[in-house]
Amino acid sequence: MKKKISVLLFTFFMILFTAGFGFAMNISSVPGDFPFFHLGSLIIGLLIFVSLKNRYKKFYISECIGAMALYTIMISLFTNPVIDTIKMMVS
């Protein structure tokens, strides 16, 4: 039962991070330039995290959420709005 609750909690955070990524990219990108490939990569990666959480009992929920947050940040760094912002800061 404890394992099932932790997987459900982790899935909730996965949906929360994915929705936050989608909302942020929708606001910051120009119309018609939404990074669907990045969103798909994020969803597939997070589903892999869920399957790893189901498979390994010693994979703690805090480790999963931390790795998922870092993965979301890594994916968002390679989107066009973030790259344009970094270019503007540098030049």
WOCORMO-V816669 format. One record per backbone hydrogen bond with DSSP energy under -0.5 kcal/mol. NH is the residue of the N-H (numbers start at 0). CO is the residue of the C=O. If there is no record, write none. Layout:
nh = [NH NH]
co = [CO CO]
This chain:
nh = [4 5 6 7 8 9 10 11 12 13 14 15 16 17 18 19 20 21 22 23 24 25 26 27 28 32 35 38 39 40 41 42 43 44 45 46 47 48 49 50 51 52 53 54 55 56 58 59 63 64 65 66 67 68 69 70 71 72 73 74 75 76 77 77 78 82 83 84 85 86 87 88 89 90]
co = [0 1 2 3 4 5 6 7 8 9 10 11 12 13 14 15 16 17 18 19 20 21 22 23 24 29 33 34 35 36 37 38 39 40 41 42 43 44 45 46 47 48 49 50 51 54 55 57 59 60 61 62 63 64 65 66 67 68 69 70 71 72 73 74 75 78 79 80 81 82 83 84 85 86]
